[in-house]
Amino acid sequence: MKKYSIPLLLLGLSLFSSCNSAKSVVQNNQTPFVWEGANVYFLMTDRFNNGDKSNDLNFNRNKTTGKLRGFEGGDIKGISQKIDEGYFDKLGINAIWFTPVVEQIHNGVDEGTGLSYGFHGYWAKDWTALDPNFGTKEDLAALVQKAHAHGIRIILDGVINHTGPVTPIDTVWPQDWVRTGPTCDYKSFENTTACTLVANLPDVKTESNQAVALPPFLIEKWKKEGRYEQEIKELDAFFARTGYPRVPKYYIIKWLTDYITEYGIDGYRGDTVKHTDETVWADFKTQCDYAFETWKKNNPTKVLDNNSFYTIAEVYNYGISGGQDFDFGDKKVNYFKNGFNNMINFEFKWDAQKDYEFIFSKYSTKLNNDLKGLSVLNYMSSHDDGAPFDAKRTKNKETGTKLLLSPGISQVYYGDESARSLVIEGTQGDATLRSFMNWDAIKSNPETQETLLHWQKLGQFRKNHPSVGAGIHKQISAQPYTFSRTFSKGNYTDKVVVGLDLKSGSKELSVGTIFADGTKVKDAYSGKESVVANGKVTIDTEFDIVLLELKK
């Protein structure tokens, strides 16, 4: 959440070819998964794909809402369906992050933009249960299993800062659990953390060291569902093992890390991170690591690799230029030293207004110096950013090229790849960013298909080459614009050469010292092959982009 609440036939053949090549990519186990170069797909669970229409209405959520402020039917099964279809493979995605799926408040509230239900997942009522609108725990287990079979990691979205709003049927949590005021003014550390984001969004007292009992409504709910004894048994075991006091933050940390132990998810994106004391997240990461190792121990045949559990922080307005620190004005906080491997980079969409070399050099320099061993998550549009890079979707290919070829982790927001409209008439606030995925356009619109094909080619190139996101950038030539990326880890080395803004037809590119004379190379964008001669490659394609890799 934010700080507040071609001809057509040729095109078809290209898409078909892309689909086939994508299948072989999944079977290629030689390329290691490197978090720092990941291609992450971020989707709103309720707005992506409806895989089970029988769960579309629950808890009598049938009131008339503001436009795009009610549940639209997307669910966990819908995500799994698209994994099965190979949609993410074709797009070169190797990690999926989706909005929270825990049980939401049952009623709706109006925050000034029309009645809204918790379709977005950020209004928790019970962290230990899944909301039936999103699916069941069996659905989630199946999703993780399917994703892992495709080499795709799963990132859940974790909220510790606040509960859901109070309604006539959704009671406020006890006073020793939450505060209901004052509203944050963001002028200091305290006035960003010890406050509510907006009115009627109770703020969890994450700084509290006072032991608290479970809320009566939760006890009653668990008893009615026949799981009270089991939940208490697990809580007792957690507090006995950790020695933590029974304070609000540790209850929620326990509940969130259970999803790691039970399902083997690979990462968490922390929501509204700057609105709690940073030590909360350090403790969260400790328990995430413990839970991940426990899952690996209990599921040795399902372990994908030796990567550790991965955490991404949403610290609203953090930018890569700040390095490891975020400045509150009266206090600087290093979240990388408090539980996070990565921070969402709110600066990228502004840097993307500049030329390629400015972006690539800046990010490579920062990530290989100040942020070495760490990373940032770059995005062009998101679920609560009212000023995306290309709000009117007139720069679809440029958006994909800059995002997917930039150092750091790329975040593809659902529909970026298909130019899903971000301007929906009749919506208020961030609802305009949250329309249902435009599957019909993907099936029938040639222009949409051409845009998607571009994102698929770049995405697969990124997925196949960790050097693109995690490597060292070096400009080879300014005219024509050509650069290299190199990455090494252990015995693994990856090198690529990329040319952008090239002329159509025959073109000559210098490869610097990346590929020796006589080396056979392939342009991953066109499929054409060539041989390096005199430090150069000549290739004839209709495209203005060349993605050179070793021919296998």
Disulfide bonds with the S-S distance in Angstrom:
Cys184-Cys195 1.99
